[in-house]
Amino acid sequence: IAAFSIVAKEFYYTHGGLYTVKGNELSLTWEFDTQDKLNVGKKMDTTIELRGNSLKFNNHTWQRIDDGTPGALAGAWLITGRKRDGEISRRTPGARKTMKILSGTRFQWIAYNTETGEFFGTGGGTYTTQDGNYTENIEFFSRDGSRVGASLPFEFKLIEMEWHHSGLNSKGQPMYEIWTPRSMLE
């Protein structure tokens, strides 16, 4: 969950984590919560109601905004590598994670620590993939609201099931990242 205002260029809060659904029962273990880091690691069980494109739980209703298509990169990804000075360094995420979650048309990245509850930053919006190009259209950015409205073009390749992502970051600096599907690391 992420709350923000595109018009005001303000980020309000985000929280989320690992979940399972069995029938109409949702079980969630919080991994990040900008409103209360003491929730990190806690489990929440609740009943959900899914009707058509509407999801209801905990007195809130969400509307589906896409159906997962085109979704060339749809899924949850953890950063596992970076290239600096021409050298690729790899690491397995531990308690400190940077995750990117993509639906068919939307993305959010979150940097957080599951042991301490620390939150380091988040951003998100819409994205497109076409002909090896990945473009992020920023709708919220916790560190700097002036980035809202920016479009960041990158090149991407899927190599051995990993997402290689290169271009210029939001500060205009060159970057090369390797993202691994979260499911491959659990």
N, C-alpha and C positions, 0 to 999 in steps of 0.2 A: 504494500500500500504506500502510495506517495501522494502528499497533498501539496499543491503549489498553485500560484497564479501566474499565468502567462502574461496577462496585461500588466500586472504590478511588478513582474519579474522577481517574484518572491517565492522562496522555498519555505514550506511550513514544517513538514515532518515526513518521516518514512519509518516503516517497520515491516518485518516479515521474517520468514525462515522456512525450514523444511516442513512439509505437510504430507498427510495421506488422507484419502477420502475412501470410506467404505459405506456404500449406500448413501444415507443422508447424514453421516457422521464425519466431521472434519476434526483431525488431530493435528495441531501445529506446535512446533517447538521454535520459539523465537530465537533468531540469530542476531538481529539488530533491531534497535528501537531508539530513535533519536529523542523521544519524549521521556523515556525512563529506562536507562541502561540496566536497572535492576531486573527488568523483564527478560533480559537475555538469558537463555538456558531454561526458562520456564516453559511448561507445556500448557496448551489450552485445548480443551475438547469442547466442541459445540455442534449443534445441529444446523444443517444448511438446507436451503430450499432452492432448487434449480428448476426454473421454468423457462423454456425457450432460451432467450438471450439475457435472462435476469437471474442473478445470484443473490440470495438473501441470507445473512447471518449476523448475529449480535446487533440487531436493530439497524442494520445498514443494508442498502441495496446497491448492487453494481450492475451496470449494463455492459454486455460484451461489445467491444469496439472493433474487433476483427476476428476472423475465424481461423487464424494461424497461417493464412496464405498472404503473399507468396512464401514468406518464411524461410528463405535459403539458409538463414542462421538461427532460426527459432530454437530456443532452449535456454538452459542455464549454463554459463561458461565461467570458469575460474582462470585467472591469469597465471600462467606457469612459466613464462619466459619473456625476456626483453633483449633487444640488441642494443649494445652501447659500444661505441668506438669500434664497430665492425665485428664485435664478439657477441655471441648469443650466450646468455646466462640463463640457466633453468633452475626452477625450484618447485617443490611440492608445497602447496598451500598448507599451512598449519592453522593456528588460531587466528592469525592475521590474514584476511582474505580480501581480494578484490574480485567481485563477481559482476558479470553482465548478464542480464536476463532479457531475452528478446521474444516477442510474440511474432506474428506475421508482419506487423508494421510498426511496432513500438519497442523501445529499449529503455532500460535503466541500468546504470552501473552503481555499485555500492562498495565502499571500502570500509571494513569494520573488523573488530576483534571479538571472537566468540568467547574468549576466556575473561577478558576485562570488561566487555560491554562497550568499549570505545567505538566511536563513530568518527571516520576520517573524512567522508565526503560522499556525495551522490550527484547524479545528473541523469537526465533522460529526455525523451521526446519521441519523435518518429524517425524511422530509418527506411532506406531503400537499398536494394542490391540489384545491380544490373551489370552484366558483362565484366565481372571482376572488380566492380566499383561498389563501395559501401559508403553511403552518405548519412550522417547523423544530423538531424534538425533539432537543435536544443530548445526544449520548452521549460526546463528547470535545471538549475545548477546551484547546489548549496553553498559553494565557496565564493561565487561571483555572479550575481544576477545580471551584470552587464553582458554576459555571454548568451543570455536568452535571445533567441532569434537567429543566432549564428547557424550556418550550415558547414559541417566539416566533412570534406571528401577524403576517402581513404581507398587504398587498393586492398583487396583481400583474396586469399587463396585458402582452400581447404587442402591440407597436406597431412596424409595419414590420420584423418579424422580430427585434426586440430586446425584452428582458425588462425592464420597468419595475417596480421593487420598492420598496414604501414601508411604513413603520411605525416601530416603536421598536426600536433595536438592543439588544444584550445588556446595555448599561448603562442602558437606559431612555431614550435620547436619540433624537429624531426623525431619520429618515434617508430618503433617496430616492436609489436607485441605478439605473443603467442598465447592463445586461449584454448583451454582443454575443456571438453564437455564435463560438467560436474559429475555426471553419472559414471564417467570413467575413473574418477578419483575416489569414489566412495566404496 
